[in-house]
Amino acid sequence: MARIAYFGPEGTFTEQAARSLAAAGDELIPFETVQLALAAVRKGETDAACVPVENSVEGPVPATLDTLAEAEPLVAVAEALLPVHFSILARPGTTEINTVASHPHALAQVRLWIEAHLPGARPIAASSTAAAAVAVQAGEFDAAVCAPVAAEHYPLEVRATEVADVRDARTRFLLVSKPRQLPEPTGADRTSIVAAAANRTGALAELLTELASRGINLTRLDARPSKTNFGEYRFFIDFEGHIAEPRIGDAVAALRRRCRNVRFLGSHPRADGVRATVEPSAGNADFVDAAEWLAAVRRGEQA
Ligand SMILES: O=C(O)C(=O)C[C@]1(C(=O)O)C=C[C@@H](O)C=C1
C-alpha cells in the first residue's frame, strides 16, 4: 500500500488523476499546492505525488516544471490524461454572481464562457479549482469553476456543466517518486529531461540536433527562466522513447556532454498509448549493431 500526495484539496482534477493511477488500497493525501505535494515525496512522507504538468489549451504548469527542476531529483514513473471541462458551482440561493473563482489555468479555459454567460463577473485566482469551491462555500466568492467531481465533495449547487471554451481540452498529470527502478519500456513511452544549455550562439539548436539526428520525435519543449541569470533558460524536453533503449540512452548521454546541466525527469508509458516513431537506420537494432561493429574493430577483428 503506497501513500500518494496530490494537488488538492479533495475534488480537484488532480485527485481524479491520482485515483486513476493509484493501486487498490493506496492512500491519497491532499496538499494545498503542487510544491507541497512534491515536498512530501522529497521528505519521504509519501511514496509518490500526483501533479498536473500540461494542459492542451493553457500549456505547461509552471509550478510543476520549476519544482521538478530544483532541489533533490524526482522522476515521473507514470502519467494520466484527463478530459477537461468544468462545472460552475454556487451556494444554494445565490442570485447575483459578481465574482468567479478558480485556478488560473481553469479561468483561462472558460474566459469566453464567463463573458457570454456571466457578463461583468470578476475572475478571481484560487490555488486550485477545489480551493475555489471551498472559498465559495465560505462565502468569499459567488461562484467557482470546478472539476465536475467537486459537486460531490462540497454542498454547492451546480449552475452549469460541460463548460469549456475549447472542446476536447485535456490535462496531463504525472505520478512522481524519488529516483528508483524505472518502469519497463513498452514501445509507447515518454522520456523527460530538463537541460541548461550553454549561453552561446546555437546551443539550443545543437541540443535539439542531438535528438533529431537520432530520429527522436519531441512531444514537448518548454523554456523556463533559470531564475538566477536574467536571459538564461532551462529547457524542458519530452520525447518519444525510453532511456533503457540504446537510441535514447545514446542521445541523453550526448546531451549530458553538451549541456551545463541535465536532469533526467523520467521514462514511463504514455497515457495515450502512441507508439514511438522510429526513423530508418535509427532503431535500437541499428545502435546495437553499430556498437558491436565498433567493438569488433577495436579488438582487431574487422571482417
Ligand atoms: O485545480 C485543479 O483541479 C487541478 O487539478 C489543476 C489544473 C491545472 O493545473 O491545470 C488541472 C486541470 C485543469 O486544467 C485546471 C486546473
The ligand as an ORCA input file, in Angstrom:
! r2SCAN-3c Opt
* xyz 0 1
  O      -7.205     22.796     -9.838
  C      -7.318     21.644    -10.257
  O      -8.371     20.996    -10.212
  C      -6.157     21.000    -10.859
  O      -6.055     19.814    -10.796
  C      -5.156     21.862    -11.589
  C      -5.450     22.096    -13.058
  C      -4.166     22.682    -13.763
  O      -3.144     22.889    -13.142
  O      -4.246     22.901    -14.991
  C      -5.749     20.830    -13.722
  C      -6.593     20.729    -14.754
  C      -7.321     21.898    -15.286
  O      -6.650     22.276    -16.498
  C      -7.328     23.040    -14.367
  C      -6.520     23.082    -13.251
*
